[in-house]
Amino acid sequence: MAKAILLVIDSFGIGAMEDCGEFNPSDCRANTYKHIRESADFLEIPTLYRLGLGALADGTAAPANAYGFSALAHYGADTYLGHQEIAGSCPKRSNKRLMKDIHSDLAKALMVAGYRVEYPWSDRPVLLVDGACVIGDNLESSLGNIINLTADFNKMPFKKLKEVGKIVRRNLDTSRVIAFGGPYTTIEHILSVVQEKNPGQWGVDAPKAKVYGKGYEVYHMGYGVNIDGQFPMIAARHGLKVHRIGKTADVLHGEGPANPIVDTEKVLQALENSYVKEKEDAAFLVNIQETDLAGHAQDTDWYARLLNTTDQWLAKFLPRMETDDLILIMADHGNDPTIGHSNHTREYVPILAAGKRVKPVNIGKRNSMADVGATFSEFFGLPATEEGESFLKMIID
């Protein structure tokens, strides 16, 4: 019996990539870990530091385990696209679009498919579909990256919302289309929180829409993403159980247990509980989302506290791992809270590998985070992922 854990500390970058200027010139100042360390004098993460963060960030002595770092192969710095890459596929380069430029084409496509499409306001590029779903710009991500569909599930069930989302996806080349909603809101309330964030950027203020919480469901659709070539779906086809805990339950497709928790302590406890109870070969794909939320909030103290919590948990958990088990600790992008904006930053991410069979080796720079998905597939003896080069033989005897 063998278990493999992927622990993604969301947004924990370790320095700007060389092509940062092509994406966002301000990102070239980014180093999420370094700047949090400089800003929060109470940061105490000796376990992560010993596992390779020190060697990567400060050139300290190499650890007694495997470590390295990875570039982002997808364009930009995005949680959803980053996780698709980690899982073993490389999303296509997308284009930035705002509803003001595309609403008429989307309206036509939806009407051809038989949906009723209305404009609640004559001066806002926002669509209302079947009186139940609002289509607008995503106001929480980088400008033009994502189009949102926000629904009242009392009037449009989640299954139908996904079908509407797929039509939008087919007619759009933005990085992501997100369809979500809940049963404890109303379409009238959703419409009441439509706002303009930047000039010409109109959409639903999602945190105010009363869709999060009980009954909330979400479906992410990436541009050029082949989920069937990713580790979780390969695992599902071959009968390997894959647990998705934290934000991975939302952003990675799969068929195993899904537990979309946000609170960091609860995420780590859920991982530990599932790990202890699991008696067969299994993978655990886990995302600590609150670090990303702290980055968006530009709150270095909150970010540091979350890192301390994670490090303390790792210190207790790692000795409990069984002989054949593997854990990979990494990030999906950066989110430096100190450089003057609240968006993700295009940074390299650490890869720290631990386990009783893991060798002390530097796996160097990986050109794609898809190498992680490829490594997980090889670890379980499964067919290779669509993208990525496994480093399993480098780290395990």
C-alpha positions as CSV (number, residue, x, y, z in Angstrom):
1,M,0.0,0.0,0.0
2,A,1.3,3.4,-0.9
3,K,0.0,6.9,-0.6
4,A,1.0,10.1,-2.2
5,I,0.1,13.6,-1.0
6,L,0.3,16.8,-3.0
7,L,0.1,19.8,-0.6
8,V,-0.2,23.1,-2.5
9,I,0.4,26.2,-0.5
10,D,-1.6,28.5,-2.7
11,S,0.3,31.5,-4.0
12,F,3.6,30.8,-2.2
13,G,6.0,32.0,-4.8
14,I,9.8,32.3,-4.3
15,G,10.8,35.0,-6.9
16,A,9.7,36.5,-10.2
17,M,10.1,34.6,-13.4
18,E,12.3,36.1,-16.1
19,D,9.3,36.7,-18.4
20,C,7.4,38.6,-15.7
21,G,7.5,41.8,-17.6
22,E,5.5,40.3,-20.5
23,F,2.7,39.5,-18.1
24,N,2.8,42.4,-15.6
25,P,5.9,44.5,-15.1
26,S,5.1,45.1,-11.5
27,D,5.5,41.3,-10.9
28,C,9.2,41.7,-11.5
29,R,9.5,43.0,-8.0
30,A,7.7,40.0,-6.5
31,N,9.1,37.4,-4.1
32,T,6.2,36.3,-1.9
33,Y,8.2,34.3,0.6
34,K,11.0,36.8,1.0
35,H,8.8,39.8,1.4
36,I,6.5,38.0,4.0
37,R,9.6,37.0,5.9
38,E,10.9,40.6,5.9
39,S,7.5,42.0,6.9
40,A,6.4,39.5,9.6
41,D,9.1,39.1,12.3
42,F,7.1,36.3,13.9
43,L,7.3,33.9,10.9
44,E,8.6,30.5,12.1
45,I,8.7,27.8,9.5
46,P,11.7,25.6,10.3
47,T,10.2,22.5,8.7
48,L,9.6,24.1,5.3
49,Y,13.0,25.8,5.6
50,R,14.7,22.4,6.4
51,L,12.9,20.7,3.6
52,G,14.5,22.9,1.0
53,L,13.0,26.3,1.2
54,G,16.3,27.5,2.8
55,A,18.4,26.1,0.1
56,L,16.2,27.6,-2.6
57,A,15.8,31.0,-1.1
58,D,19.0,31.6,0.8
59,G,21.5,29.0,-0.6
60,T,21.8,27.2,2.8
61,A,23.0,23.6,3.0
62,A,21.1,21.1,0.9
63,P,18.4,19.2,2.9
64,A,18.2,15.5,3.5
65,N,15.4,15.2,1.0
66,A,14.6,16.1,-2.6
67,Y,13.9,19.7,-3.6
68,G,13.8,22.0,-6.6
69,F,11.5,24.6,-8.2
70,S,9.3,25.1,-11.2
71,A,8.4,27.7,-13.7
72,L,4.8,28.2,-14.7
73,A,4.2,26.9,-18.2
74,H,0.8,28.5,-18.5
75,Y,0.7,32.2,-19.4
76,G,0.1,34.4,-16.4
77,A,-0.5,33.3,-12.8
78,D,-3.8,31.6,-12.2
79,T,-5.0,29.2,-9.5
80,Y,-7.3,27.2,-11.8
81,L,-4.8,27.1,-14.8
82,G,-2.0,26.4,-12.4
83,H,-3.8,23.4,-11.0
84,Q,-4.6,22.1,-14.5
85,E,-0.9,22.3,-15.2
86,I,0.1,20.6,-12.0
87,A,-2.4,17.8,-12.8
88,G,-0.6,17.2,-16.1
89,S,-1.8,19.4,-18.9
90,C,-0.7,22.8,-20.2
91,P,-3.5,25.2,-20.9
92,K,-3.5,27.2,-24.1
93,R,-2.5,30.9,-24.0
94,S,-5.8,32.8,-23.7
95,N,-6.9,36.3,-24.5
96,K,-8.3,39.0,-22.3
97,R,-11.9,39.9,-22.9
98,L,-14.5,42.0,-21.2
99,M,-18.2,41.6,-21.5
100,K,-18.4,45.1,-23.1
101,D,-16.7,43.6,-26.2
102,I,-18.2,40.2,-26.4
103,H,-21.7,40.3,-24.9
104,S,-23.5,40.5,-28.3
105,D,-21.8,37.4,-29.6
106,L,-22.5,35.5,-26.4
107,A,-26.2,36.6,-26.5
108,K,-26.6,35.3,-30.0
109,A,-25.0,32.0,-29.3
110,L,-27.2,31.4,-26.3
111,M,-30.3,32.4,-28.1
112,V,-29.5,30.0,-31.0
113,A,-29.2,27.3,-28.3
114,G,-32.7,28.1,-27.2
115,Y,-32.1,30.3,-24.1
116,R,-34.0,33.5,-23.3
117,V,-31.4,36.3,-23.0
118,E,-32.2,39.8,-21.6
119,Y,-30.2,42.9,-20.8
120,P,-31.3,44.1,-17.3
121,W,-29.8,47.5,-18.0
122,S,-29.5,49.2,-21.3
123,D,-26.1,50.7,-20.3
124,R,-24.4,47.7,-18.8
125,P,-23.0,44.8,-20.8
126,V,-24.5,42.2,-18.5
127,L,-26.7,39.3,-19.6
128,L,-29.6,37.6,-17.8
129,V,-30.3,34.1,-19.0
130,D,-33.7,32.5,-18.5
131,G,-34.3,35.0,-15.7
132,A,-32.0,33.0,-13.4
133,C,-28.3,33.4,-14.4
134,V,-26.3,36.6,-14.7
135,I,-23.3,36.6,-17.0
136,G,-20.7,39.3,-16.4
137,D,-17.0,40.0,-15.9
138,N,-15.2,38.4,-13.0
139,L,-14.4,41.2,-10.6
140,E,-11.9,39.3,-8.4
141,S,-9.3,38.2,-10.9
142,S,-7.0,40.1,-13.3
143,L,-8.9,42.3,-15.7
144,G,-10.3,40.4,-18.6
145,N,-9.2,36.9,-17.5
146,I,-12.5,35.3,-16.5
147,I,-16.2,35.5,-17.3
148,N,-18.6,34.5,-14.5
149,L,-22.1,32.9,-14.6
150,T,-23.8,33.5,-11.3
151,A,-27.1,31.7,-10.7
152,D,-30.1,31.3,-8.4
153,F,-30.4,27.6,-8.1
154,N,-34.1,27.8,-7.3
155,K,-34.6,29.0,-10.8
156,M,-31.7,27.3,-12.7
157,P,-30.4,24.0,-11.3
158,F,-26.6,23.6,-11.3
159,K,-26.8,21.0,-14.1
160,K,-28.5,23.4,-16.4
161,L,-26.1,26.2,-15.4
162,K,-23.2,24.0,-16.5
163,E,-24.8,23.6,-19.9
164,V,-25.1,27.4,-20.2
165,G,-21.5,27.7,-19.1
166,K,-20.3,25.2,-21.8
167,I,-21.9,27.3,-24.5
168,V,-20.2,30.4,-23.2
169,R,-16.9,28.4,-23.0
170,R,-17.2,27.3,-26.7
171,N,-17.6,30.9,-27.8
172,L,-14.9,32.5,-25.7
173,D,-11.1,32.4,-25.5
174,T,-10.6,33.9,-22.0
175,S,-8.5,31.9,-19.6
176,R,-11.5,30.7,-17.6
177,V,-15.3,30.6,-17.5
178,I,-16.7,30.0,-14.0
179,A,-20.3,28.9,-13.4
180,F,-21.5,29.0,-9.8
181,G,-24.5,29.7,-7.6
182,G,-26.5,28.7,-4.6
183,P,-30.0,28.0,-3.4
184,Y,-30.0,30.6,-0.6
185,T,-29.9,33.7,-2.7
186,T,-32.3,35.2,-5.3
187,I,-31.8,36.4,-8.8
188,E,-33.1,39.8,-7.6
189,H,-30.3,40.0,-5.0
190,I,-27.7,38.8,-7.5
191,L,-28.7,41.6,-9.8
192,S,-28.6,44.1,-7.0
193,V,-24.8,43.5,-6.4
194,V,-23.8,44.0,-10.1
195,Q,-21.2,46.8,-10.2
196,E,-18.5,48.4,-12.3
197,K,-15.1,47.8,-10.8
198,N,-12.9,49.3,-13.5
199,P,-14.1,51.4,-16.4
200,G,-16.1,49.1,-18.6
201,Q,-15.7,46.1,-16.3
202,W,-19.2,45.0,-15.2
203,G,-20.1,42.0,-13.1
204,V,-21.5,40.5,-10.0
205,D,-19.7,41.2,-6.7
206,A,-19.5,37.5,-5.9
207,P,-18.8,37.8,-2.1
208,K,-21.9,39.9,-1.8
209,A,-24.1,37.7,-3.9
210,K,-25.0,35.3,-1.1
211,V,-24.1,32.2,-3.1
212,Y,-21.2,31.0,-0.9
213,G,-21.8,28.6,1.9
214,K,-24.4,25.8,2.2
215,G,-25.5,24.5,-1.2
216,Y,-22.8,26.4,-3.1
217,E,-21.6,24.7,-6.3
218,V,-19.0,25.8,-8.8
219,Y,-17.8,24.5,-12.2
220,H,-14.5,25.9,-13.7
221,M,-13.9,25.7,-17.5
222,G,-10.4,26.4,-18.7
223,Y,-9.3,27.4,-22.2
224,G,-7.6,24.5,-24.0
225,V,-7.7,22.2,-21.0
226,N,-7.8,18.4,-21.6
227,I,-8.9,17.0,-18.2
228,D,-8.8,13.4,-19.5
229,G,-5.0,13.7,-19.8
230,Q,-4.6,14.8,-16.2
231,F,-3.6,12.6,-13.3
232,P,-6.9,12.6,-11.4
233,M,-8.9,11.5,-14.4
234,I,-6.3,8.9,-15.3
235,A,-6.4,7.6,-11.8
236,A,-10.2,7.4,-11.9
237,R,-10.2,5.3,-15.0
238,H,-7.8,2.9,-13.4
239,G,-9.6,2.6,-10.0
240,L,-7.2,4.6,-7.9
241,K,-8.9,6.7,-5.2
242,V,-8.0,10.4,-5.3
243,H,-9.1,12.6,-2.4
244,R,-9.5,16.3,-3.3
245,I,-9.3,18.5,-0.2
246,G,-9.6,22.3,0.0
247,K,-9.8,24.3,-3.2
248,T,-8.7,21.3,-5.3
249,A,-12.2,20.1,-4.8
250,D,-13.3,23.1,-6.9
251,V,-10.6,23.5,-9.4
252,L,-9.5,19.9,-10.2
253,H,-11.9,17.5,-11.9
254,G,-12.1,14.0,-10.5
255,E,-14.3,11.2,-9.2
256,G,-13.1,10.5,-5.7
257,P,-14.0,12.2,-2.4
258,A,-14.1,16.0,-2.6
259,N,-14.0,18.2,0.5
260,P,-14.0,21.9,-0.4
261,I,-12.8,23.4,2.9
262,V,-11.3,26.9,3.2
263,D,-10.1,27.1,6.8
264,T,-6.4,26.0,6.9
265,E,-6.6,24.1,10.1
266,K,-9.6,22.2,9.0
267,V,-8.0,21.5,5.6
268,L,-5.0,20.0,7.3
269,Q,-7.1,18.0,9.8
270,A,-9.2,16.6,6.9
271,L,-6.1,15.5,5.1
272,E,-4.8,13.8,8.3
273,N,-8.1,12.1,9.0
274,S,-8.4,10.8,5.4
275,Y,-4.8,9.7,5.4
276,V,-5.2,7.7,8.6
277,K,-8.4,6.1,7.6
278,E,-7.4,5.2,4.0
279,K,-6.2,1.5,3.9
280,E,-5.6,1.2,0.1
281,D,-3.4,2.9,-2.4
282,A,-4.6,6.5,-2.7
283,A,-3.6,10.0,-3.7
284,F,-4.4,13.2,-1.7
285,L,-4.6,16.5,-3.7
286,V,-4.8,19.3,-1.2
287,N,-4.8,23.1,-1.5
288,I,-4.3,25.6,1.3
289,Q,-6.4,28.5,-0.1
290,E,-6.2,31.0,2.8
291,T,-2.6,31.9,1.9
292,D,-4.0,33.1,-1.5
293,L,-6.8,35.0,0.3
294,A,-4.2,36.7,2.5
295,G,-2.2,37.7,-0.6
296,H,-5.3,39.2,-2.2
297,A,-6.0,41.1,1.0
298,Q,-2.3,42.3,1.1
299,D,-2.1,41.1,4.7
300,T,1.4,39.8,5.4
301,D,0.6,39.0,9.1
302,W,-2.3,36.8,8.1
303,Y,-0.2,35.1,5.5
304,A,2.6,34.5,8.0
305,R,0.3,33.0,10.6
306,L,-1.0,30.6,8.0
307,L,2.5,29.5,7.1
308,N,3.3,29.0,10.7
309,T,0.2,26.8,11.1
310,T,1.1,24.7,8.1
311,D,4.7,24.3,9.2
312,Q,3.7,23.2,12.7
313,W,1.3,20.6,11.2
314,L,4.0,19.3,8.9
315,A,6.4,18.9,11.8
316,K,4.0,16.5,13.5
317,F,2.7,14.8,10.4
318,L,5.9,13.9,8.4
319,P,7.2,11.4,11.0
320,R,3.9,9.5,10.9
321,M,4.2,8.8,7.1
322,E,4.5,5.2,6.2
323,T,7.7,3.8,4.5
324,D,6.5,3.9,0.9
325,D,4.6,7.2,1.1
326,L,5.5,10.4,-0.7
327,I,4.5,14.0,-0.1
328,L,5.2,16.9,-2.5
329,I,4.8,20.4,-1.2
330,M,4.6,23.3,-3.7
331,A,2.7,26.3,-4.8
332,D,0.8,27.2,-8.0
333,H,2.0,30.8,-8.5
334,G,2.8,33.8,-6.3
335,N,0.7,36.5,-4.6
336,D,3.1,39.0,-3.1
337,P,1.2,41.2,-0.7
338,T,3.8,43.9,-0.6
339,I,4.3,45.1,-4.2
340,G,1.3,47.4,-4.5
341,H,-1.4,45.3,-6.1
342,S,-3.6,42.5,-4.9
343,N,-3.4,40.1,-7.9
344,H,-1.5,36.9,-8.4
345,T,2.2,37.3,-9.3
346,R,4.2,35.4,-11.9
347,E,6.8,33.6,-9.7
348,Y,8.7,30.4,-9.6
349,V,7.3,27.9,-7.1
350,P,9.2,25.5,-4.8
351,I,8.9,21.8,-5.0
352,L,9.8,20.0,-1.7
353,A,9.6,16.2,-1.7
354,A,9.7,14.1,1.5
355,G,9.2,10.5,2.6
356,K,11.3,7.7,4.1
357,R,12.4,6.6,0.6
358,V,13.1,10.1,-0.8
359,K,16.8,10.8,-1.6
360,P,18.7,14.0,-0.9
361,V,18.8,15.4,-4.4
362,N,18.3,18.7,-6.1
363,I,15.8,18.1,-9.0
364,G,16.7,21.6,-10.3
365,K,14.4,23.8,-12.3
366,R,11.4,22.2,-13.9
367,N,10.0,23.9,-17.0
368,S,6.5,23.0,-16.2
369,M,4.5,22.2,-13.1
370,A,3.0,19.3,-15.1
371,D,6.1,17.3,-14.1
372,V,4.3,16.9,-10.7
373,G,1.3,15.2,-12.3
374,A,3.6,13.0,-14.4
375,T,5.5,12.0,-11.2
376,F,2.2,11.1,-9.5
377,S,1.2,8.9,-12.4
378,E,4.5,7.1,-12.4
379,F,4.4,6.7,-8.6
380,F,1.2,4.7,-9.0
381,G,2.2,2.9,-12.1
382,L,-0.4,4.6,-14.2
383,P,-0.3,5.8,-17.9
384,A,1.6,9.1,-18.4
385,T,-0.2,12.4,-18.2
386,E,-0.7,14.5,-21.4
387,E,2.1,16.8,-20.4
388,G,5.1,16.7,-18.0
389,E,8.2,14.8,-17.3
390,S,8.3,12.6,-14.2
391,F,11.1,13.1,-11.8
392,L,10.2,10.0,-9.7
393,K,13.4,8.1,-10.5
394,M,15.4,11.1,-9.4
395,I,14.0,11.3,-5.9
396,I,13.2,7.6,-4.9
397,D,15.6,4.7,-4.9
